[in-house]
């Protein structure tokens, strides 16, 4: 695994494709490592002629952990967020956007297409607003502007995310994360449980850091409303959101697209808060046309899961 020294910390990263091709920087979401990007999506982008850069955000995976900051109390942080009280965090999403810019510096890349999912979408938004000259395009997937008043997670999604497990009990941790995936995943495009378990165990073996996930979560809340920043974005922008997202409701994607001048919104029916294998071809079509500047992609047909053909989540 390659690493770069960025902003005084170590960032682990991986590149795919030819460095002579247009670079695409992929930014993952809360607690997720670079390996969470589906290989078919990465390979597809490379086949389309892009140089793909993935990395572990700070405090997760093989990048620097912030153990000097104790694990935050998530219940207290949630209650403070309900009342708009100031959050104390060891770092913010702005610091994480600086990490992304620093990684491009380390790789000698002046400009890139920036694609982020969930928390990664928030970081990508900040990047596009603050580093406009370096942003060829922005794609924000299943993310939010952070504006107060937007709908929050469903009760089931919130409960699943807030539920804890003994970090020393591997089986309990896996069961907890499987439950989260079941609740927030795409209802029309379910991921087989054996695939979920394999991905979870692979991530645990590579670089799990539960305290880091909690710190990232507080960083999201502490970073506040990005609407003023979103209005400053001038690059071509695409917002993709699942109509069935229980963690970051589709209204958040609509709001994000409305705040970014000229942004295009693509709502995918039956998609939740994940990147299921059944949607990779559609996502690749959307991304390729967006990155190339075309506004009317020819999308592959969707084939939603039907009753009796597999396991529902």
N, C-alpha and C positions, 0 to 999 in steps of 0.2 A: 504494500500500500504506500503510495506516494504521500509525502507531507510537505507543507509549506509553512514558513514562519510568517504569521500575519497578525498585525496589531498586538505583538507581544505574546501571542499564543500559537499553538500548533494546530493547523487545520489539515485533516486527512482528506484526500481527494482521489478521484479516479477519472481518467479521460478515455474516450472511445472515438475512433475515427481518425481522420487526417487533420492535423493542425492547420492545413492549408484551406480547409473548408470553413464556412461561416460558423462561429462558435455559438453554442447554446448552453447557457448556465442553468442547471436544474437545482432548485432549492426545495428541500423536503420540509415536511410539517413537524408538528409537535412530537418530540421524542423519537422521531423516525430517522434512521440512518440512511446513508446513500444507497444501500442495498434494497431499500424499500421501493426504489424506482423499478417498475417491471422491466425485466431484461428485454422483452419484446418491444417495449416502447423505446428503450435506448437503442436497440439494434435497428428498429425502424427509422429512427431519426438519422442514424449513421448511413443507412441505405438511401435515405433521401438526400444525402450529401451534406450533413452537418457534423461538426466537431463537438461532441457532447462532454460536458464537464459536470460531474457530480461531486458532492462533498458532504462530510458530516458537519452539521452545525456545531458551534461550541456547546460543550456540556453533554455531548452524546457521542456514541460510537467510539472512534479512535482519535477524535479531536480532544483538545484540552478540557478537562473537567474543572469546575469551579467549586472544589470542595471547601475552599476558604469561606464560602457562604453557606450557612446551615440550610437544611431543608425547610422551605417555608410552610406555614400552616395553611393548607389549601381551603379549608372551611372558612377561616378568618378572611383569607384573601377574597373568597367568593362573596362573603357578606359585605366586605368593604366595597367591592365592585358594584353591588346592588345599590349602594347609597352614593356612589361616585366619590368615595373617599380616596385620598392619595395612597398609592401603593409604594412600598419600598422594595426594590429589587436590586440584585447584584449587577444586572445589565439590562438593556432594553433591546427592542427589535432594531433600533438604530445602530447599536453596536454590532448586531448580527449582519445588518446591511453593509457596514464597514468591513466586516470579515469577508463578505462576498466580493466587494471591490478590491480588497487587499489580495485575495486569491487570484483575481484576474491580473493584478499588478505582478504577482509572483510568476505568473505564466506568460507574462509579456503580451497580454491581450488588451487592446485599447477599447474595443467595443464588443458587445455580445447581445444576443437575444436572451431575455431573462424569463424563465418559466418557474412559477412557484405554486405549490399546493398547500392549502390550509394556512398554517402559520408561515410556511414558505411563500405563499402568495402575499401575505402581509409584508414580509421582508422584501419581496420582489417589488411591491408597490413603492416602498420607501426608497429602494434602489433607483427605480425609474424616476422618481420625483427629485431625488438629491443628486443623482449622477446622470442627468438627462443626456449629456453629450456622449455617454458611454453605453447608452441603452438603444439597441437597434429596434427592439420591440419588447412589449410586456405581455405576458400571458398569466392571468391570475385565475387559479382553479380552486373551486370550493372554498373561497376565502371571504373576507369581509372588510369593510372600511373601519370597523371599530366604533362606528357612530352609536352613541347612546340612544336607546329607544328601539333599536332593531330587535327582532325576535331572537331569543336564545335557544339553546338545545331543548329537545323534548325532555320530559321528566325521565324517561327511560335512558336516554343518552347521557344526561347529566349524572344519574345514579350510577350508570356503568363506569363512567369516567372517574367518579369520585370514590368508588369502591377501592379498598386497599387489599393488599395481600402481603404476607410475610415474605420479604425479599430472599430469605434463606430457604424458602420452600419452593423449589423450582416448579413442581407440579401445580401448586396453587397460583403461582404467577402466570403460568401458561394458561390455566383455566380462566383467570381474570381477563387476560388480554383477548382470548378467544371470545369471551362474552362481549367485550367491547366491540370487537369486529362484527359479531353477529348483530349487535344492536345498530351500529352506525353504517354497516355495509349496504350495498345496492340491493334493494328488495327484488328488482327484476333481473338482476345479473349476479346471483349468489356465487361466492367463492367456496369451493369444496373445503370442508373442515380440515381434511388432511393437509391441504395446501396451506391453510392458515397456520396450522400447528407447526408445519415445517418452517415456514417463514419466521414465526415467533421464536422458535428454538435457535434458528440460525442467527437471528438478531441478538438473542441472549448470549450466545457463545462468542459473538464478535465484540460486543461492547455495550452491554446494558448499563444504565445509570439512572435508577428511579428518582434519585434526588435531583438530577439534572432535568428530568422531565418536569418536575414540580417547579424548578426555577424558571424554565422556559415558559411555563404556563403563567407564572406571575409576571414575567417580562411582557407577555402579550397584553395583560390587563394594564400594566404600568405604562405601556406605550400609548394608550388612549385612542382618541378619535383621529384617524388619518385623513378625514375629508379635506381639510385645507391643503394637505400635501397632494392628494389625488387630483385636485383641480389644477395643479402645476404640471402634470404629466403631459408631454407633447408627442411622445412616440406612438406609433400604431399600437393599439391595446385591444386585447381580446380577453373577455371574462367568460369562463366556462363554469357552469354550476349544475348540480343534479337537482331535479325537481323534487326528489324524495330524500334529500339530505336532512337527517334528524339532528345532526350536531351543529351545523352552520346552515340554517334554513335558507331556501332559495331567495328569500327577500333580501338577504345580505349580498348575494351576488347581483341582484337587480340594482340595489343601492350603490354598489361599487361601480358598476357600469355607468350609472347615471352621473356619478361624481367625476369620472375621468372623461375629459373632452374627447368626443369622437369615438369612444370605446364601443366595440361590438359585443353583444351578449349572446351566448349560446346556452340555452337551457336543455339539458338532456333528460328526457322522461325516464323514470325508473332508476336513475342513478342516485346513489347515496353518497356517503363520505368515504369513498375509496376509489381505486383505479382497477376495476375488475378486468379480467382477461378479455371478456366479451366486448369491451368498449375500446380496446387498444387501437383497432383499425380506425374507428371513428375519431378518436383523439388525434391519431397521427394525421388523418386527413385535415382536420381542423388546424392543427399546428402547422403543417406544411404550407397550406394556403395562406395562413396568417403570416408566417415568416417570409414567404415569397411576395407578400403584398397583394394577394388576390382576395377578393371579398365574397366570392360565391363558390365555396368548395362543393365538389360533388361527393356527397357523403355516402358511405356504405350503409345498407339498410340495417336497422336494429332488429335483433331477434331476442326479445325479452323471454325470460324464463316463464314457462307455463306450468300450471298445476299438474302434478303427476310425472314431470320430467326430471325431477331431482329434489334436492333438499332446500326448503325455504329457510331464510334467516329472518 
